[in-house]
Amino acid sequence: MATTRTALTDEDIRTLVKGATPDERAVAARKLCSNIEKAPLGDEDRALAADILRVMAADAAQLVRKAIADTLRASPLVPRDVALKLSRDVEEICLPMLAFSPAFTDDDLSEIVRLGGPVRQVAIAKRPELSRTVTDSIAEHGGERAVAAACANPGADFAEASLQRVVDRFEVSERVLAAVAYRNALPLSVTERLITLVGDQVREHLIAHHAVDAHAALEIAMGAAEKATVDIVDQAGQTADVKGLVTHLNSQKRLSASLLLRALAHGHMTFFEWGVAELAGIPHHRTWLMIHDAGQLGLRAIYERAGLPARLFPAFRAAVDAFHSMEHEWGPRDQETFQQRMLERFLTQPQSVAREDVDYLLERLGKLATAEKLAKTA
């Protein structure tokens, strides 16, 4: 290895391999690692350097092995087998490698998270970049410190399902929930769950940064989850993933008949369509055709397929009819005016709706009317 031998004498190399004391071998090891890191190496030199690193990684002296971790922690020249060997070493050797070495594959890191213990998990969680393969493993197997560190890491890419798993596992951990809440972007379904779990300060951050208004947050925090979900749909309806939202609500057993009726009475037909499609297990386009069928059979058929209560069908029929008549009479309109007229039309038709739903709709109608008056006097 020509480049290396210009920096190390034959005596240095012999000392590296057969030095009488760990200190002597450690000095030689650091010289070689420094040279490997700085000097341009060809393919042959790289292969020879890798062999020498394998000798160093097998040295009984901790100081020799530590020379690799200290000097080549972020180097692409460390072979994968050497990195894996050092990942099982004592903490002062393994942690720098786990935190920075590019030698590990995503599968390697995931396996270490699963088996390596909390200290190694935290080192991996703080790496500059984490793929979804690794964050999936952290979400499933990581301890509290590791999960909080990964969620606070801007270079960590989380799938929505993994964030949901984090909330499932650590719903009473303020540290973890705050780390999730302060991420740059969150799916609406995760935001909705967090608001019910976090304290005032974190909730204020969610309201300010994740498109949830204060009224919705307050109602969720007070336990009125269905009412607040409608308010979230009010605000995010134009940009949110409605299909994803109803799928999440259904998985949480919150996609209830009451919620669908309240949403429909507000004019949220798209939300109602996707909700019924989710419950019925029918594609949205077919659900749409059945809901908006000019006859009387389509809505009833899809309603029964969705497993919604028979006693509430007249109320849903009235809401759908009110929506269609509003569309026909009003055409293009602003959302608040449409909601107000829709609520008025729905509440004046005969139907069997639970008292608490009627009270909620009347309360919402009153708020819309008040807002309209304020707007006129402004």
Summary of the structure (lengths in Angstrom):
residues: 378
radius of gyration: 30.7
end to end distance: 82.8
largest distance: 99.1
contacts: 1206
relative contact order: 0.04
helix: 72%
strand: 1%
